[in-house]
């Protein structure tokens, strides 16, 4: 074995031990070995949200492209705590069936979580048209709202969603998009269990 290799290995080991020593000196909380738990703010907000929902959905004029009419339809939403992610996220699925007004079925998934450092709700959404968005925003009482970047119909957009628990078995969800001319309402869901 060469002296260079031995010297390099010794230097690497010394550096690693030094990093561990510095980490050990940091004052870690007494429960540092305990695994993190889902944010109580998210658990409280989502407690009535888990389950199956039937929604009266209204897509605003222009939601399906320039000049498209307002469309009213029914949507199904299912929300569950995502156990494979330790309960830190809730997974939702939504389905808009094909109908006379909706030429192709529309479906997607979303994940709602809570970012404790900034104390904001987090959202990641994707759908069967290739659209997706990610956002953060305030969680205040019965209302969660998040804003972020996304892609829709091949264009980069700003997306804003607001979800309000009107009652334990009723939620209103509003989706808005800014394609460069300010936020425009794309759709509203009034959902009931």
N, C-alpha and C positions, 0 to 999 in steps of 0.2 A: 504494500500500500504506500502511496507516495506521501511525502510530508505535506504537500499542498492540500491533498484530499483530507488528511487528518486535521490540518489547521482549519480548513474550511468547515468541516463538520463540527469542530470544537467551537468555532465562532458562531455558527448557526445555532447550536445548542445553547450557548451563553445568551444569545439574543432572545431566544424563546423563553428561557428561564427569567430573563429580565422583564419581558412583557408580562409573564404570569405574576411576577413579584409586584409590578406596578398595579396590575388588576387586583391583586389580593389586598393592596393597601387602600384601594378605594373603599369608602365606607358604604358597603352594601346594606340594604334593608335587612332586618332580621329574618324576614320570610323570603329571602332571595331564592331559596331552593324550591319554594312553592311554585307550581305552574301558574301562569296568568289565568284570569277568569274573564269571561265576557263582560263587557261594560254594563253595569246595572241600568244606565240610562237607556241603552238599546233593549235590554230584556224587558224593562217596564213599558217602553213604547210598543214593542212587538207582541206583548202578551195577548192582546185581543186580535192580532192580525193573522196568527197561524190558522190555517184552515182553507176551505173552499169558498170562493166568492163568485157571485153572478153580477155582472156589471152592465149597466145601460151606458153605452159608449157613444159619444158624439164626436166624429171627426170634423174639424172646422173646414170651411170652404178653402180650397187650395191645398189641403193636407195631402192629397194624392197627386199633386202636380198643379201647375197654373190653370186656373179656370175650373178645377174640379168642384163639384157641388158638396154641400154639407151632407154627411152620411151618418145615419143613426143605425146602430147594430148592437148585438149582445156579445159580450166578451166573458170568458171564464178565466179566473185567476186562482192559482193554488200557491199558498205560502207555507213553508216548513222551515224549522230550525235545521241548519245544515250540520248534522252531527259529525260528518267526516272532516269538518273544519273546526271541531272543538266547540261548536255553538257560537263562534264569533261572528258568523254571518247567517242571514236568513235567505233562503233560496226561493225565488218566485218564478212561476211559469205562467204565461198568458197566451190565450188562443182566441183569435178572431176568425170565425169560420167563413168560408166562401159563401157568398149570397148574391142576390141580384145587385145589391149595392156595393159589395166588396168582391171584385173580380177574382181574387186569389186569396187563399187562407194566409193569415199573418200570425206568426207566433214568435215567442222569444223567451229569454230567461233573464233574471236580474238577481243580483246579490246586494243585500243591504247589510251594512256593518257600522261600526262606530270607531272613529280614529281618536283615541283618548288623549293624545298629545295636543291636538288642536280642538278637542271636544266638539267634533262634527260628525254627522252621519255621513257614511260613504255609500256610493252606489256604483255598480258596474252592470251595464246592460248590453245585451246583444240579441239580434233577431235574425229571422230566416231570409232577410233581404241583404244581409251582409252589413247592416248598420250596427254601430256600437257607440257607447258613450261611457264616460267615467266622470263622476262628480263628487263634490264635498259641499256640505252646507250645514246650517244650524238645525238643531232639534230643540224645539221649544214647546213644552206642553204637549198638546195633541197634534202638532204640525211639524212635519219634517220637510225641508226644502233643500235641494242641492242643485248646483250649477257646475257645468264642466264642458269639456270638449268632446266632440263626437264626430262620426261620419254617417251621412245619410244620403242615399241616392247618389253616391259617388262624390259627395261634396263634404268638405270640412264645415262643421257647424258648432255653434254654442248651443247647449241644451240646458233647460231649466225645468225641474219637476217639483211639484208640491203635492204632498200627501197629507190629508187631514182626517183624523178620526172624528167623525161627526157624532158617533155613538158607538157603543161596544160592537154593534153589528152593522155599521155603515161607515164607509170611507169614501172620500172624494179625492180623486187624483187628477191633476192637471199637468199637461205636457206642452212645453213651449220650445220653439227653435228660433235661433237668430242665424239667418243665412247672409248677413251683411246689411240688413235693413231694420235691425232691432228685433226684439222678441215677438214672435207671432204665435198665437195659440194654434196648436196642432190637434189637440183632442182633450176631452174631459170624460172621465169615468166616474159614475156613481155606483159604487159596489156595495152589495148586501150579502150577508151570510144566510 
